[in-house]
């Protein structure tokens, strides 16, 4: 028997509103920090690698723990896990807001990622359980996906508005009142769901699998990022190899454990595995370039954070058009064609990015970003329903976590790899191009990040400041071009992959594979 039978009523729809609140906050949490990067560079003086870790640590911990937390929610209760995560996110947000060093901020971002990992799979899994009717579930999942996209759009605007009036740490305080509301309303409006063990059998939580999933992510990401920015050295190379080996051990563990965190047979469902792949690649492309765009508007065009955040809303026009068009065409065009076409449109946006220079018209980067976002977001409008409906209901938490792991990992790898490619070109271009007259400390700061160069230039005499800005902004856009070229190749490859994996689905066909009955759920008191 499923956890919910029949059509959802007023309580379920009100509960959906509660679930959308933390979804909005978590999707905002990455973008809200984009316009704070120059301020953090000035106040905390992070190195280039530390700056990337500040941006990435949240998403990598989130990605590394999502599968673990999704499986944990299936066992201890999805509402309970949601509330634990909301409380943890509140405390970690306060710690991040008042961080006094780059190391402390990185640690706070790690705690935010761990707390976020308890919240995200709970929201999607609860929707799966609360809405048993396929049409109602599709509407609820559409609302969830819309809020996820809206949060990514509103995050930079909220951050820019706060940074125009307060210190950089205020960007983290957006989450606090929202999570407090969740803590107060969830016990009243959300039912509890957990999957009961089979009669006569005790289900054990796979602690070893949980440790392996996290141990695979962090060294792999550290190695890739460090090798990309600093070149070859033994430690990051060993870390990369260790991460790959641990990932293999995690897969082996999931195949052999009596109670695995993740049932790998889900990946035999082509709809499920295809949707997961599309999500990963789409987020790689979109989020990998959002950071470049926000820094270009502030540090190259010299805009204030709030002004830059308002201009960054322009590409959302293309996103809205893409979502509407995808929905209209979903009943007429095969998903593989729609998604492949979306990636081709995204590749066009990357190609336009290679034309952006320090003195280019503002319209060029805004149109390029709009085309890029429209193509990639257009591919993601159908994947949530595919993932949730393709998995058995008793695995809703683990399946949701797997989907969100793909999204977060794709997002973080996009920022890390495209950001690392841009940073490597920036460093290389400035090896011999810095203007004469800079002292060693100023030259080192300017060569580390463009934010550091802008800060140094503000205190230099005569023409030295403008000359430094000219050469560093040019180096930054050179890095942007290389990152765009890498993104272009990935987008075209993703178009081919999406078509190959999802070509079996006809237009307007149900996304779901046959769903096996769920074991009796244990409804706790609401």
C-alpha positions as CSV (number, residue, x, y, z in Angstrom):
1,X,0.0,0.0,0.0
2,X,1.3,3.5,-0.8
3,X,1.7,6.1,1.9
4,X,-1.1,8.2,0.4
5,X,-4.2,7.0,-1.4
6,X,-6.7,9.0,-3.5
7,X,-6.5,12.7,-4.3
8,X,-4.7,15.2,-2.2
9,X,-6.7,17.7,-0.2
10,X,-6.3,21.1,1.4
11,X,-3.8,19.9,4.0
12,X,-1.5,18.4,1.3
13,X,-1.5,21.5,-0.8
14,X,-0.8,23.7,2.3
15,X,2.0,21.3,3.2
16,X,3.4,21.7,-0.3
17,X,3.8,25.4,0.5
18,X,5.8,24.6,3.6
19,X,8.1,22.3,1.5
20,X,8.6,25.0,-1.1
21,X,10.1,27.4,1.5
22,X,13.3,25.4,2.2
23,X,13.6,24.5,-1.4
24,X,13.6,28.2,-2.3
25,X,16.2,29.0,0.4
26,X,18.6,26.2,-0.7
27,X,18.4,27.1,-4.3
28,X,19.1,30.7,-3.4
29,X,22.1,29.9,-1.2
30,X,24.5,29.4,-4.1
31,X,23.5,32.5,-6.0
32,X,23.2,34.7,-3.0
33,X,27.0,34.5,-2.6
34,X,28.0,35.3,-6.2
35,X,28.0,39.1,-5.7
36,X,29.7,38.8,-2.3
37,X,32.9,37.4,-3.8
38,X,34.6,40.9,-4.2
39,X,33.7,41.8,-0.6
40,X,35.0,38.5,0.7
41,X,38.2,38.9,-1.3
42,X,38.7,42.3,0.4
43,X,37.7,41.4,3.9
44,X,39.1,37.9,4.3
45,X,41.8,37.9,1.6
46,X,41.3,34.3,0.5
47,X,43.7,32.8,-2.0
48,X,42.4,31.8,-5.4
49,X,42.0,28.2,-4.3
50,X,40.3,29.3,-1.0
51,X,37.9,31.5,-3.0
52,X,36.9,28.5,-5.1
53,X,36.4,26.4,-1.9
54,X,34.2,29.1,-0.4
55,X,32.0,28.9,-3.4
56,X,32.2,25.1,-3.8
57,X,32.3,23.6,-0.3
58,X,28.5,24.0,0.3
59,X,27.6,22.1,-2.9
60,X,30.2,19.4,-2.6
61,X,29.2,18.5,1.0
62,X,25.6,18.7,-0.1
63,X,26.3,16.3,-3.0
64,X,28.5,14.0,-1.0
65,X,25.8,13.5,1.7
66,X,22.5,13.6,-0.2
67,X,22.4,9.9,-0.9
68,X,23.2,9.1,2.7
69,X,20.5,11.5,4.0
70,X,17.9,10.4,1.5
71,X,18.3,6.8,2.7
72,X,18.3,8.0,6.3
73,X,15.1,9.8,5.8
74,X,13.4,6.7,4.4
75,X,14.3,5.0,7.7
76,X,13.9,7.6,10.5
77,X,11.2,9.7,8.9
78,X,11.3,12.2,6.1
79,X,9.6,15.0,8.1
80,X,11.9,14.4,11.1
81,X,15.0,14.7,8.9
82,X,13.6,17.9,7.3
83,X,13.3,19.5,10.7
84,X,16.8,18.4,11.8
85,X,18.2,19.9,8.6
86,X,16.2,23.2,9.0
87,X,17.6,23.6,12.5
88,X,21.2,22.9,11.4
89,X,20.9,25.2,8.5
90,X,19.8,28.0,10.7
91,X,22.8,27.6,13.0
92,X,25.3,27.2,10.2
93,X,24.0,30.4,8.5
94,X,24.6,32.4,11.6
95,X,28.2,31.0,11.8
96,X,28.9,31.8,8.2
97,X,27.5,35.4,8.5
98,X,30.0,36.2,11.2
99,X,33.1,34.3,9.9
100,X,36.3,36.0,10.7
101,X,38.6,34.2,8.3
102,X,38.5,32.3,5.0
103,X,39.1,29.0,6.8
104,X,36.1,29.7,9.1
105,X,33.9,30.6,6.2
106,X,34.8,27.4,4.3
107,X,34.0,25.4,7.5
108,X,30.7,27.2,7.8
109,X,29.9,26.5,4.2
110,X,30.6,22.8,4.8
111,X,28.1,22.7,7.7
112,X,25.6,24.4,5.5
113,X,26.1,21.7,2.9
114,X,25.7,19.0,5.5
115,X,22.5,20.6,6.8
116,X,21.1,21.2,3.3
117,X,21.7,17.5,2.4
118,X,19.1,16.6,5.1
119,X,16.5,19.0,3.7
120,X,16.5,18.6,-0.1
121,X,15.7,14.8,-0.4
122,X,13.1,15.2,2.2
123,X,11.1,17.8,0.3
124,X,11.0,15.8,-3.0
125,X,10.3,12.5,-1.2
126,X,7.5,14.0,0.8
127,X,5.9,15.3,-2.4
128,X,6.1,11.8,-3.8
129,X,4.3,10.5,-0.8
130,X,1.7,13.3,-0.3
131,X,0.5,13.3,-3.9
132,X,-0.5,9.9,-5.1
133,X,-2.6,11.1,-8.0
134,X,-0.3,11.4,-11.1
135,X,-1.8,14.7,-12.3
136,X,-1.7,16.3,-8.9
137,X,1.9,15.0,-8.4
138,X,2.9,16.5,-11.7
139,X,1.5,19.9,-10.7
140,X,3.3,19.7,-7.3
141,X,6.6,18.7,-8.9
142,X,6.2,21.5,-11.4
143,X,5.8,24.0,-8.5
144,X,8.8,22.5,-6.8
145,X,10.9,22.9,-10.0
146,X,9.6,26.4,-10.6
147,X,10.6,27.4,-7.1
148,X,14.0,25.8,-7.5
149,X,14.6,27.9,-10.7
150,X,13.2,31.0,-9.1
151,X,15.5,30.7,-6.1
152,X,18.5,30.4,-8.5
153,X,17.3,33.6,-10.1
154,X,16.4,35.5,-7.0
155,X,19.5,34.5,-5.0
156,X,21.8,37.0,-6.8
157,X,19.2,39.8,-6.5
158,X,18.7,39.2,-2.8
159,X,22.5,39.1,-2.3
160,X,23.0,42.3,-4.3
161,X,20.3,44.2,-2.4
162,X,21.7,43.2,1.0
163,X,25.3,44.0,-0.1
164,X,24.3,47.5,-1.1
165,X,23.1,48.2,2.4
166,X,24.9,45.7,4.8
167,X,28.1,43.7,5.2
168,X,28.8,40.6,3.1
169,X,27.7,38.3,5.9
170,X,24.1,39.5,5.6
171,X,23.8,37.4,2.5
172,X,23.7,34.3,4.7
173,X,21.0,35.6,7.0
174,X,18.2,35.2,4.3
175,X,17.8,31.6,5.3
176,X,17.3,32.1,9.0
177,X,13.6,33.4,9.2
178,X,12.5,31.0,6.5
179,X,13.9,28.0,8.3
180,X,12.4,29.1,11.6
181,X,9.0,29.2,9.8
182,X,9.6,25.6,8.6
183,X,10.4,24.5,12.1
184,X,7.2,26.0,13.5
185,X,4.8,24.8,10.7
186,X,6.2,21.4,9.7
187,X,4.9,19.5,12.7
188,X,1.4,20.8,12.1
189,X,1.1,20.7,8.3
190,X,3.4,17.9,7.2
191,X,2.6,14.2,7.8
192,X,5.5,11.8,8.7
193,X,6.5,9.0,6.4
194,X,9.0,6.2,6.9
195,X,9.3,2.9,5.2
196,X,8.6,-0.1,7.4
197,X,11.0,-3.1,7.5
198,X,9.8,-6.4,6.1
199,X,8.2,-8.6,8.8
200,X,10.8,-10.5,10.8
201,X,13.7,-8.5,9.3
202,X,15.7,-5.6,10.8
203,X,16.9,-3.1,8.3
204,X,20.4,-1.7,9.1
205,X,21.7,1.6,8.0
206,X,24.8,1.3,5.8
207,X,27.3,3.4,7.7
208,X,30.2,2.1,5.6
209,X,28.4,3.1,2.4
210,X,27.7,6.6,3.9
211,X,31.4,7.0,4.7
212,X,32.5,5.9,1.3
213,X,30.1,8.2,-0.5
214,X,31.5,11.2,1.2
215,X,35.1,10.0,1.1
216,X,34.8,9.6,-2.7
217,X,33.6,13.2,-3.4
218,X,35.9,15.4,-1.4
219,X,39.4,14.1,-2.4
220,X,38.3,13.8,-6.0
221,X,37.1,17.4,-6.2
222,X,40.1,18.7,-4.3
223,X,42.4,17.0,-6.7
224,X,40.7,18.1,-9.9
225,X,40.5,21.7,-8.7
226,X,44.0,22.0,-7.5
227,X,45.5,20.4,-10.6
228,X,43.5,22.7,-12.8
229,X,44.6,25.9,-10.9
230,X,48.1,25.1,-9.8
231,X,49.3,22.5,-12.3
232,X,50.6,19.0,-11.6
233,X,51.8,18.1,-8.1
234,X,51.9,14.8,-6.2
235,X,49.3,15.5,-3.5
236,X,46.3,16.5,-5.7
237,X,47.2,13.7,-8.1
238,X,47.1,11.2,-5.3
239,X,43.8,12.8,-4.0
240,X,42.2,12.4,-7.4
241,X,43.3,8.7,-7.6
242,X,42.1,8.1,-4.1
243,X,38.7,9.6,-4.8
244,X,38.3,7.4,-7.9
245,X,39.2,4.3,-6.0
246,X,36.8,5.2,-3.2
247,X,34.0,5.8,-5.7
248,X,34.6,2.3,-7.0
249,X,34.5,0.9,-3.5
250,X,31.2,2.7,-2.9
251,X,29.7,1.1,-6.0
252,X,30.9,-2.3,-4.9
253,X,29.5,-1.8,-1.5
254,X,26.1,-0.8,-2.9
255,X,26.1,-4.0,-5.0
256,X,26.9,-6.3,-2.1
257,X,25.3,-4.8,1.0
258,X,22.1,-6.4,2.4
259,X,20.6,-2.9,2.9
260,X,22.4,-0.5,0.5
261,X,21.9,3.2,0.6
262,X,21.1,3.2,-3.1
263,X,19.6,0.4,-5.1
264,X,21.8,0.5,-8.2
265,X,19.1,-1.4,-10.2
266,X,17.4,2.0,-10.5
267,X,20.0,2.9,-13.1
268,X,18.8,0.1,-15.3
269,X,15.7,2.1,-15.8
270,X,16.6,4.2,-18.9
271,X,14.2,7.0,-18.0
272,X,15.7,7.3,-14.6
273,X,19.4,7.2,-15.7
274,X,18.7,9.4,-18.7
275,X,17.0,12.1,-16.6
276,X,19.9,12.0,-14.0
277,X,22.5,12.5,-16.8
278,X,20.6,15.4,-18.3
279,X,20.3,17.1,-14.9
280,X,24.0,16.8,-14.2
281,X,25.1,18.2,-17.6
282,X,22.5,21.0,-17.6
283,X,23.6,22.2,-14.2
284,X,27.3,21.9,-15.1
285,X,26.7,24.3,-18.0
286,X,24.4,26.8,-16.3
287,X,25.9,27.2,-12.9
288,X,29.5,27.0,-14.3
289,X,28.9,30.3,-16.1
290,X,26.7,32.2,-13.6
291,X,29.8,33.0,-11.5
292,X,31.6,34.4,-14.5
293,X,28.7,36.6,-15.4
294,X,28.3,38.0,-11.9
295,X,32.0,38.8,-11.6
296,X,32.0,40.3,-15.1
297,X,29.2,42.7,-14.3
298,X,30.8,43.9,-11.0
299,X,34.6,43.7,-11.6
300,X,34.8,44.4,-15.4
301,X,31.8,46.7,-15.9
302,X,32.2,48.2,-12.4
303,X,28.6,47.8,-11.3
304,X,27.5,47.8,-7.7
305,X,26.2,44.5,-6.4
306,X,22.5,45.5,-6.5
307,X,22.8,47.0,-10.0
308,X,24.6,43.9,-11.2
309,X,22.0,41.7,-9.7
310,X,19.2,43.6,-11.4
311,X,20.9,43.3,-14.8
312,X,21.4,39.6,-14.1
313,X,17.6,39.2,-14.1
314,X,17.5,39.9,-17.9
315,X,18.5,36.3,-18.8
316,X,15.6,35.0,-16.9
317,X,13.3,36.3,-19.7
318,X,14.9,33.6,-21.9
319,X,14.4,31.1,-19.1
320,X,10.7,31.8,-18.8
321,X,10.3,31.6,-22.5
322,X,12.2,28.2,-22.6
323,X,10.1,26.7,-19.8
324,X,6.8,27.7,-21.4
325,X,8.0,26.5,-24.8
326,X,9.2,23.2,-23.4
327,X,5.8,22.6,-21.6
328,X,3.9,23.4,-24.8
329,X,6.0,21.1,-26.9
330,X,6.2,18.2,-24.4
331,X,3.0,16.6,-25.8
332,X,4.1,16.9,-29.4
333,X,7.9,16.4,-29.5
334,X,9.9,13.5,-28.1
335,X,11.8,14.3,-24.9
336,X,15.1,13.3,-26.5
337,X,14.6,15.9,-29.2
338,X,13.5,18.6,-26.8
339,X,16.5,18.0,-24.5
340,X,19.0,17.6,-27.2
341,X,17.7,20.8,-28.9
342,X,18.0,22.6,-25.5
343,X,21.6,21.7,-25.2
344,X,22.3,22.9,-28.8
345,X,20.8,26.3,-27.8
346,X,22.9,26.3,-24.7
347,X,26.0,25.7,-26.9
348,X,25.0,28.7,-28.9
349,X,25.1,30.8,-25.7
350,X,28.6,29.5,-24.9
351,X,29.8,30.4,-28.5
352,X,28.5,33.9,-27.9
353,X,30.4,34.1,-24.6
354,X,33.7,33.6,-26.5
355,X,33.1,37.1,-28.1
356,X,32.8,39.0,-24.8
357,X,35.7,41.4,-24.1
358,X,36.4,44.0,-21.4
359,X,34.8,46.8,-23.5
360,X,32.0,44.8,-25.2
361,X,28.5,46.2,-25.1
362,X,26.6,45.1,-22.0
363,X,23.9,43.5,-24.2
364,X,26.3,40.9,-25.6
365,X,26.9,39.1,-22.3
366,X,23.3,39.5,-21.2
367,X,22.0,37.9,-24.4
368,X,24.6,35.2,-24.3
369,X,23.7,34.4,-20.7
370,X,20.0,34.4,-21.6
371,X,20.5,32.0,-24.5
372,X,22.7,29.7,-22.4
373,X,20.2,29.6,-19.5
374,X,17.2,29.2,-21.8
375,X,18.8,26.1,-23.4
376,X,19.9,24.4,-20.3
377,X,16.8,25.1,-18.1
378,X,14.6,24.1,-21.0
379,X,16.1,20.6,-20.7
380,X,15.3,20.3,-17.0
381,X,11.6,21.0,-17.0
382,X,10.6,17.4,-17.6
383,X,13.2,15.5,-15.6
384,X,11.8,15.8,-12.0
385,X,8.7,13.9,-12.9
386,X,10.8,11.3,-14.8
387,X,13.0,10.6,-11.8
388,X,10.3,10.5,-9.1
389,X,7.8,8.5,-11.1
390,X,10.4,6.0,-12.4
391,X,11.5,4.9,-8.9
392,X,9.4,2.6,-6.6
393,X,7.7,4.7,-3.9
394,X,9.5,3.1,-1.0
395,X,12.8,4.4,-2.5
396,X,11.5,7.9,-3.0
397,X,14.0,9.4,-0.6
398,X,17.0,7.7,-2.1
399,X,15.8,8.3,-5.7
400,X,15.2,12.0,-5.0
401,X,18.6,12.3,-3.3
402,X,20.3,10.7,-6.3
403,X,18.6,13.2,-8.6
404,X,19.6,16.1,-6.4
405,X,23.1,14.7,-6.0
406,X,23.4,14.9,-9.8
407,X,22.1,18.5,-9.8
408,X,24.4,19.6,-7.1
409,X,27.4,17.7,-8.4
410,X,26.9,19.1,-11.9
411,X,26.5,22.6,-10.5
412,X,29.6,22.3,-8.3
413,X,31.7,20.7,-11.0
414,X,30.7,23.4,-13.4
415,X,31.8,26.1,-11.0
416,X,35.0,24.2,-10.1
417,X,36.1,23.0,-13.5
418,X,35.0,26.0,-15.6
419,X,36.1,28.3,-12.8
420,X,39.5,26.6,-12.5
421,X,40.0,26.8,-16.3
422,X,39.3,30.5,-16.2
423,X,41.5,31.0,-13.2
424,X,44.4,29.1,-14.8
425,X,44.3,31.3,-17.9
426,X,44.1,34.4,-15.7
427,X,47.2,33.4,-13.8
428,X,49.1,32.5,-17.0
429,X,48.2,35.7,-18.8
430,X,49.5,37.8,-15.9
431,X,52.8,36.1,-15.4
432,X,54.6,38.8,-17.4
433,X,51.8,41.3,-18.1
434,X,51.5,43.1,-14.8
435,X,52.5,46.8,-15.0
436,X,55.9,47.8,-13.7
437,X,55.9,49.5,-10.3
438,X,53.8,47.1,-8.3
439,X,55.4,45.8,-5.1
440,X,55.5,42.0,-4.5
441,X,52.5,41.8,-2.2
442,X,50.3,43.9,-4.5
443,X,51.4,41.9,-7.6
444,X,50.6,38.6,-5.8
445,X,47.1,39.8,-4.8
446,X,46.3,41.1,-8.2
447,X,47.5,37.9,-9.9
448,X,45.5,35.7,-7.5
449,X,42.0,37.0,-8.3
450,X,40.4,39.8,-10.3
451,X,38.6,40.9,-7.1
452,X,42.0,41.3,-5.5
453,X,43.3,43.3,-8.5
454,X,40.3,45.7,-8.2
455,X,41.0,46.2,-4.5
456,X,44.7,46.9,-5.1
457,X,44.1,49.2,-8.1
458,X,41.9,51.5,-5.9
459,X,45.0,52.4,-3.8
460,X,47.6,52.9,-6.5
461,X,48.8,56.3,-7.6
462,X,48.6,57.9,-11.0
463,X,48.1,55.7,-14.1
464,X,49.2,52.6,-12.3
465,X,45.7,51.7,-11.0
466,X,43.9,52.1,-14.4
467,X,46.8,50.2,-16.2
468,X,46.4,47.3,-13.7
469,X,42.7,47.2,-14.2
470,X,43.1,47.1,-18.0
471,X,45.5,44.2,-18.0
472,X,43.7,42.2,-15.3
473,X,40.3,42.7,-16.9
474,X,41.6,41.6,-20.2
475,X,43.2,38.5,-18.6
476,X,39.8,37.7,-16.9
477,X,37.9,37.8,-20.2
478,X,40.6,35.6,-21.8
479,X,39.9,33.1,-19.1
480,X,36.2,33.5,-19.7
481,X,36.8,32.6,-23.4
482,X,38.6,29.4,-22.6
483,X,35.9,28.3,-20.1
484,X,33.2,29.1,-22.7
485,X,35.0,26.9,-25.2
486,X,35.1,24.0,-22.7
487,X,31.4,24.6,-21.9
488,X,30.6,24.6,-25.7
489,X,32.2,21.1,-26.1
490,X,30.3,19.8,-23.1
491,X,27.0,21.2,-24.3
492,X,27.3,19.6,-27.7
493,X,28.3,16.3,-26.1
494,X,25.4,16.5,-23.8
495,X,23.0,17.0,-26.7
496,X,24.1,13.7,-28.2
497,X,24.0,11.9,-24.9
498,X,20.5,13.2,-24.1
499,X,19.2,12.0,-27.5
500,X,20.9,8.6,-27.1
501,X,19.6,7.9,-23.5
502,X,16.0,9.1,-23.9
503,X,15.2,8.4,-27.6
504,X,13.0,5.4,-26.4
505,X,10.4,7.8,-24.9
506,X,7.6,8.9,-27.3
507,X,6.0,12.3,-27.1
508,X,3.5,12.7,-24.2
509,X,4.3,9.2,-22.9
510,X,4.2,8.7,-19.2
511,X,7.7,9.3,-17.7
512,X,7.2,6.6,-15.2
513,X,8.3,3.0,-15.4
514,X,6.0,0.5,-13.8
515,X,6.1,1.2,-10.1
516,X,6.2,-1.6,-7.6
517,X,3.9,-1.4,-4.6
518,X,5.4,0.2,-1.5
519,X,5.7,-1.7,1.7
520,X,3.3,-0.5,4.4
521,X,4.5,2.9,5.5
522,X,4.5,3.9,9.2
523,X,2.6,7.2,9.4
524,X,3.6,9.0,12.5
525,X,1.3,11.5,14.2
526,X,1.2,14.7,12.3
